């Protein structure tokens, strides 16, 4: 067993375990912290694939994201509004069936057509390649994504504006 | 043999050196603050108080570890570690001289920013886990500030990246062998000011210290911590500010370039980092605390558009110079 395989399994167990804890724990704040762990684990997977840029961006963006979710978690828990709100997993059986089916689908399709074990060699600096392709070949989708995010922001402002 | 041992030993050496510097940086700040306020500062322990940090450390280690009954125990106990680890990771990518460092990553600057932004998770765990109204209020205030000042911090740090054309920290340092980026006409000085302001804000220091405002929140998110846990939080905070000082010295002050033989490089780097640190401390002891709305307005209405424009201007200048063949 090489170090890479060992690291993969450690990360995989960490990721799946923390992701399960996100939905299973009753305490909303703990759920957010488990989510933070899961997102950090994802960054670890990116590192394992030698995509340092993606790993750093994952940490940078989701650290901010987690903070925002934490705020919501605190606002809706008993600490500030005096009302107890614990996370309940309704329809847990249905959810389990759906996720089991999804896992079966993914695993069976991978088994049917196994991925190449050896990775294609990376030519050049990954960060540079990402930067160049985003600004040349994928410029249009990139800009469209920006427009989509702007639309999301504007609709959030629309919903949040005070009634007059 | 050396290639095999270096990756194992280098992190340990860097960790200990950093902790040593961090401990003495507290003494430097106390002496500097005392000087600004016409006081003497720590004086009794050792010659002119040079052993004060050691006395502090010993005191904190022997203190009773008080855990509030109503605290969320796992979160409360984990928080100092979650707070400290990202602050220590910062130093993993810093080169202290050409080829001297733990790992000179291709994405050095980005790694630095990503890791240092994770610190907020530990801060939140401390604020929430303490089960204390002051600590929670402090954590809520931290969100405002950290989200607001992350972007100007990133943008102002990206300006030297654009000038040097690389995210690798050693490349940025090498690009300044001719001209330090702080002396780059107009752009350099403005970017440095923006960097210092957002560093002060990101480190939660006066005038941006609403989240630990001692007159209203006692000590903010760490009010319930004592003994070693308090020491870990303090260590993390000072490691973070030291990391930011090293980053400032590397991005704007030419890192290890300076007169004298090459082995003086790390010493020059340390001196420059200490200058940046003293600049931040100077700001801290010179201004009064400002209100929440003033803090937010400064970031969103002034600093963010200014740094964004500056980044665009830098890109234009760099492309223009490249096309003109300069």
Boltz contact constraints between the chains, C-beta under 6 A:
constraints:
  - contact:
      token1: [A, 29]
      token2: [B, 128]
      max_distance: 6.0
  - contact:
      token1: [A, 36]
      token2: [B, 121]
      max_distance: 6.0
  - contact:
      token1: [A, 52]
      token2: [B, 107]
      max_distance: 6.0
  - contact:
      token1: [A, 53]
      token2: [B, 107]
      max_distance: 6.0
  - contact:
      token1: [A, 56]
      token2: [B, 107]
      max_distance: 6.0
  - contact:
      token1: [A, 56]
      token2: [B, 110]
      max_distance: 6.0
  - contact:
      token1: [A, 56]
      token2: [B, 111]
      max_distance: 6.0
  - contact:
      token1: [A, 56]
      token2: [B, 114]
      max_distance: 6.0
  - contact:
      token1: [A, 59]
      token2: [B, 114]
      max_distance: 6.0
  - contact:
      token1: [A, 60]
      token2: [B, 113]
      max_distance: 6.0
  - contact:
      token1: [A, 60]
      token2: [B, 114]
      max_distance: 6.0
  - contact:
      token1: [A, 60]
      token2: [B, 117]
      max_distance: 6.0
  - contact:
      token1: [A, 63]
      token2: [B, 117]
      max_distance: 6.0
  - contact:
      token1: [A, 63]
      token2: [B, 118]
      max_distance: 6.0
  - contact:
      token1: [A, 67]
      token2: [B, 120]
      max_distance: 6.0
  - contact:
      token1: [A, 67]
      token2: [B, 143]
      max_distance: 6.0
  - contact:
      token1: [A, 70]
      token2: [B, 124]
      max_distance: 6.0
  - contact:
      token1: [A, 71]
      token2: [B, 143]
      max_distance: 6.0
  - contact:
      token1: [A, 79]
      token2: [B, 136]
      max_distance: 6.0
  - contact:
      token1: [A, 125]
      token2: [B, 106]
      max_distance: 6.0
  - contact:
      token1: [A, 127]
      token2: [B, 107]
      max_distance: 6.0
